[in-house]
Amino acid sequence: MTVQFSEGETKELNVALVPIPPQPASLVGQVIDGSTGEPIPGVLVEILSLVSITTAVDGTYGIANIPPGSYTVRFSHPDYETVEY
């Protein structure tokens, strides 16, 4: 939209903005051993009360289409201490 004003001219503009609806999010990453830096396969990655997956052989994981909101994410494996964020 282009608005041109002549000297001394006043115009009233009425503009309506439409909110952008919340979009789903994604969570991606890699789980590694804190001591060795090696990837850890088979880690259970849980978005509590929503979904859970396990990491791939290279320690990577990806969860798509997470609805907007606040969540706790838990990482657990039988050989490691469980962590929550």
C-alpha positions in Angstrom: 0.0 0.0 0.0 1.3 3.4 -0.9 -0.1 6.6 0.6 0.8 10.0 -0.9 0.1 13.2 1.0 -0.1 16.7 -0.3 1.3 19.5 1.8 -1.0 20.1 4.7 -3.2 17.1 3.9 -4.3 14.6 6.7 -5.6 11.1 6.1 -7.0 8.6 8.5 -5.9 5.0 7.9 -7.8 2.1 9.4 -5.7 -1.0 9.4 -6.8 -4.4 10.6 -4.1 -6.9 11.6 -4.8 -10.6 11.8 -2.9 -12.6 14.5 -0.8 -15.5 13.3 -2.1 -18.7 15.0 0.4 -20.6 17.1 2.4 -23.1 14.9 3.6 -26.6 15.9 7.2 -26.9 17.0 9.9 -29.5 16.5 12.5 -30.8 18.9 15.7 -32.3 17.4 19.1 -33.1 18.7 21.7 -35.6 19.6 22.4 -37.4 22.9 26.1 -37.9 23.7 28.1 -39.4 26.6 29.3 -36.5 28.7 32.6 -38.2 29.4 33.5 -39.7 26.0 31.5 -37.5 23.6 30.3 -40.7 21.9 26.7 -40.8 20.7 24.3 -42.9 22.7 21.7 -45.0 20.8 18.5 -46.2 22.4 18.0 -43.2 24.8 14.3 -42.8 25.5 13.4 -39.1 24.7 10.0 -38.2 26.2 7.9 -35.1 26.0 5.9 -36.0 29.1 2.2 -36.6 28.6 2.7 -36.3 24.8 5.1 -38.5 23.0 8.2 -40.7 23.3 10.9 -41.9 20.9 14.3 -43.5 21.1 17.5 -42.1 19.7 19.0 -43.6 16.5 22.3 -45.4 16.3 24.1 -42.1 16.0 22.3 -40.7 19.1 20.0 -38.4 17.1 16.3 -37.8 17.6 13.6 -35.7 16.1 10.0 -35.0 17.2 7.8 -32.9 14.9 4.4 -31.3 15.2 4.6 -30.5 18.9 1.5 -28.3 19.9 2.3 -25.0 21.5 2.6 -25.2 25.3 5.0 -25.9 28.1 6.5 -29.4 28.5 9.0 -31.4 30.4 11.4 -33.4 28.3 13.0 -36.5 29.9 16.1 -38.3 28.6 16.6 -41.8 30.1 18.7 -44.9 29.4 19.4 -47.9 31.7 23.2 -47.2 31.8 22.9 -43.4 32.5 21.3 -41.0 34.9 17.9 -39.7 33.9 17.8 -36.0 33.0 14.7 -33.7 32.7 14.4 -30.2 31.3 
